Amino acid sequence: IMPLSILFFKQITLISFIANSVAIPCVGFIILPLCILGILFILLIPLLGKICLLIAEKLLEYLWIILVKLSSIPNFLWHINHNNI
């Protein structure tokens, strides 16, 4: 997606690889399955469904904190002008 970011926004962030390496597996392998289980269990066993959804919520909060910390790292946004292309 970096070529499209360069084309449309004339900038890329070099920290996006690290952020995506953390966020995509966390959401895809942990948070999303917990949400699906929570939705299914809330119909059958409401307490277990609520627990699954609360765990998913807490994990999303922690992931958000990590992503905010990563976004605040300075000097990782690379601006590209026409002379660099």
C-alpha positions in Angstrom: 0.0 0.0 0.0 3.0 2.3 0.3 3.1 3.1 -3.5 -0.5 4.3 -3.3 0.3 6.3 -0.2 3.1 7.9 -2.0 1.0 8.6 -5.1 -2.0 10.1 -3.3 -0.6 11.6 -0.1 3.1 12.3 -0.9 4.1 10.7 2.4 4.6 7.3 3.9 5.1 6.2 7.5 7.9 3.8 8.2 6.3 2.6 11.4 3.2 1.1 9.6 5.0 -2.2 9.1 5.5 -2.6 12.8 2.0 -1.5 13.7 0.4 -3.9 11.2 2.6 -6.7 12.4 1.2 -6.3 15.8 -2.4 -5.3 15.0 -3.3 -7.8 12.3 -2.5 -11.0 14.1 -4.0 -9.7 17.4 -7.3 -8.8 15.7 -7.4 -11.7 13.3 -6.4 -14.5 15.6 -7.6 -13.3 19.1 -10.1 -10.5 19.1 -12.3 -11.4 16.2 -12.7 -15.1 17.3 -13.5 -13.9 20.8 -16.1 -11.6 19.4 -17.7 -14.3 17.3 -17.6 -16.7 20.3 -19.1 -14.0 22.5 -22.0 -13.4 20.0 -22.7 -17.1 19.8 -22.4 -17.7 23.6 -24.5 -14.7 24.5 -27.5 -16.5 23.0 -26.8 -19.8 24.8 -24.9 -18.9 28.0 -25.2 -15.1 28.5 -22.5 -15.0 31.2 -19.9 -16.7 29.1 -20.8 -14.5 26.1 -20.3 -11.4 28.2 -17.0 -12.6 29.4 -15.7 -13.3 25.9 -16.8 -9.8 24.8 -15.3 -8.1 27.8 -11.9 -9.9 27.1 -12.1 -8.8 23.5 -12.8 -5.2 24.6 -9.9 -5.2 27.0 -7.5 -6.5 24.3 -8.7 -3.8 22.0 -8.0 -1.2 24.6 -4.4 -2.5 25.1 -3.9 -2.7 21.3 -5.1 0.9 21.0 -2.6 2.0 23.6 0.2 0.2 21.7 -0.9 1.8 18.4 -1.1 5.3 20.0 2.5 4.8 21.4 3.7 3.7 18.0 2.1 6.7 16.3 3.8 9.1 18.6 7.3 8.0 17.7 8.9 11.0 16.0 10.7 11.0 12.6 9.0 8.0 11.1 6.9 10.0 8.6 8.7 10.4 5.3 7.5 13.3 3.2 8.2 12.9 -0.5 8.4 15.8 -2.9 8.6 15.7 -6.7 12.4 15.8 -6.6 12.6 12.5 -4.7 10.7 10.5 -7.3 
